[in-house]
Amino acid sequence: MDFGFEDPNQHLKDFLKLVDSLDLDSKNRERTRLRLFQFFLRDQASNWLERLPAGSITTWEDLTTRFLAKFFPPGRTAKLCNDILMFQQHLGESLFEAWNRFKELLQKVPHHGIDLWLQVQIFYDHVNPVTRRTINQSTSGKLRNLNAEESWGLLEDLSLYDNESWNDDEVFLIWKAFGRITHDLGSFREETDKTTDLHQHLSRISLQWLETASQIQCDAVTKKIKTASEFFRRLHNIADLKKP
């Protein structure tokens, strides 16, 4: 492997594409990656791996982090890390598009060393006001009260629903009815506990739509309601986790 001409990050991707095509469970996949990687290196890279102390590499993450730190050009690492830190949502770019572009920046330099909580904070601080309001509405401005994994998962969900026309007026009405977006997650849970099951609420709204819409409209609305139902189920689970 000639690192003067080949991208170490792309070399890892090509290796994973080949090895992960094998039908292996997660435990065996990790072991297989570690065992086979040495055969995909040569010259300077192969010598580097052989000189590592025995037992110093125990996971694939350990290996890729050290590998990229050693062979990824320092100047390029600095530039890509700066691209992450200076991330900005583009004009006309949706939440879904911005979130995926941000994740692509992270993937370009896996050894960036930026903690998960800071990744979430960078994205939140550098999206436009409309996107930030959408994020705030999903947690009533309580994003910082969630741990890093919960915050990341929430952004993943919002991105998914944004891609499924989550911002349609009909879906927003459902959001407003059940999320009561000015309440925090605890109030949201108390509200749904005092009435009936969340899915029964959604069913009643669905029937109201069915009474006034054509069959084509009904199919579209039903799909959106199912999407909303899944989203609120996830919010409900987060509320359960935060409940004392």
N, C-alpha and C positions, 0 to 999 in steps of 0.2 A: 504494500500500500504506500503510494507516494503522496505524502501530505503536502507537497508543494503544488499538487495539481488536483487533488481530490478533497471533497468536503467531508470532514469526519462525521458531521451530523447526517449527511446523506448516506454515508457508509453504514451507519447504525440503522437507518431506516431500511436500506436494502437487505441488511442482515435479518432484521426482524420480519420483514415481509416473507423471506424464505423460511425461516425457522417457525414462525407462527402459523404457517400454512399446514404444519403437521397437526394432527388431531391429538392434542395433549391437554390434560387438565392443568389448572393454574400452577400447582406445585411442581409437576413434571416439566412444565414449560419453563419455569424459572431455572430449574436445574439444567435443562437442555441448553438454554441460552448461555449459561456460564461455561458449560463444558465445550460447546462448539465454537465460541467466539474466537478462541486462540487460533483456530484453523482459517479464519478469515482475515488474519493479520500477517504482515511480513515486514522484513527489514526493521526499521526503527521502532515501529509499533509493536512488532512481535518481541523484540528485545526488551522493550519497556515492560510488557506484561510478564515476561519470564523473570524479571528482576524484582517484581513486587514480593514482599515477604509472604510466606505461606500463611494462609488463614486471614490475610488482611482484607480480602474481598469475600463477602458472604452473600450479597444480594446483587441482582441485576442493576438496581439503582446505584449501588456503590460503584460498580464497574463503569457504568456509563458516565457518572459524575466525574470520576477520576480520568477516564479516557478523554472526555471533552475538555476538561481543565488542562490536560497535558497537551493535546494536539489541536484544539480549536484556536485559530489565530487570536491573540489577545486583543488586537485592534478591532477585529470583527465582534468579539465578545462585548467589548465596551460599547460599540455602536448599537448592537442589538439590545443590550440592556438599557441603553439610553432611549431607544425606540419604545421600550416597554414603559419606562418611567414618564415619558413625554406623550404617551398615547392620548389621542383626541378623537372623539366621535366625529365622523365626516358629515358635512352638510347633506341632508337627505338620506342618511344612513339609518336603517332601522336598528332597534335593539338587537334583534337576531343577528344582523350583519356585523354590528359593532362588536358584539360579544365573541363571535366566531373569529373575527379578525384579531381581537385581543388575544385569544387563545392560540392563534397561529403564531403571533409574536413570541409567546412564551415557549412554544414548541420549537422555534428556530434556535433557541439557546437554552436547552434543558438544564444547564448548569448555572442558570442565572442567579441562584442563591436568594431569591426573593421569597420571603415567607408567604404562606397562603393568605393570611389576613391582610397583608400589605397588597397582594395582587387584587383582592376584592376592593380595597380602599382606593387603589389607583384607578381602577375601572370606574368606580362610583364617582370619584372626584372629577373625572374627565369626560363624562358623557354630557349631552346637552340637557337643558332644564326639563324638557318634556320626558326624556328617558329617566332622568333622576326622579321626577314626580311619579312615574309609573312604579319605580322601585320603592319609593317611599309609601305609596298607596298600598303595596302588598304587605308592608309591615307597620304601617302607620308611623313611619319615620324611626322605627326601632331596629334598623338593620345592624347597628353597632352593638345591640344587646344580644345578637346571635353569635354563636361561635363561628370560627372560620369555615368549617365544613358546612354548617347550616346556611351560611351566607352564600357560599359558592353554589350549593345545591339550589338555593332560591333563584339565583341568577340563571342557572341552567334551565330551571322550570319556566321562568319568565321569558327567556329566549325562545324556548319551545313554543309557548303559547302565542308569543308575538309572531312567530313564523306561521302559526295556524290562524291568522287573522284575529288574534286576541283583541285587537283594538277596535273591532267592529262595534257599532253603537249598541246592537242587541246584547252582545256579551258584556259590554260595560254596564248595562242596566242590571244584568244578573250580578255582576261584581258589586255594584252599589247596593243592591238589595241585601246581599248576604255578607259581604265583607264589612259593610258599614265603615268605609275607609277612614273615617276619622277616629276610630277606636283602635286600641292596641290589641295584640293577640289574645291577651287574657280576657278582655271585654268581649272579643269575638267569640271565644269559647263559652263564656257565661251566657251570651245572647242565644247561641244555638242550643245550649243545654236547657234554657228556660222554655223554649218552644218545642219543636219536634225535631226528629232527625234531619240533618242537613239534606240528605238525598230526598226526603219527602218534600222539603221545601222546593227543591229543584224540579221535582215531578209536577208540583202544582203549577209552577211557572211554565213548565213545558206544555201542560194542558191548556193554559191560557193562550199560549202562542198557537197551539193547534186549532183552537176555535176561530181564530181570526186570520190565519195565513193559508195560502194555497198549499198544495201538496209539496211542490218544489221548495217553497219557503220553509215548510215544516221540516223537511229533511235537513236543510241547512241549519235551521235553528236547533234541531235535536242534536246534531253533531257538535254544535258550539256549546250546548248545555252539558253534554258529556265531558267536553274539555274543561268547562268551568267546574263541574263536579269533581273531577280528578284534581284540579288545582286546589280547591278548597279542602279536599281530603288531606292533601299534603300540608296545607296551612294548619289544619286541625291537629295533625300529628306533631307539628312543631310546637303548637300551643300546649299539647299534652306534655312534651318534653320540658317546657319551661314552667309548667305548673308545679308548685311546691309539693 
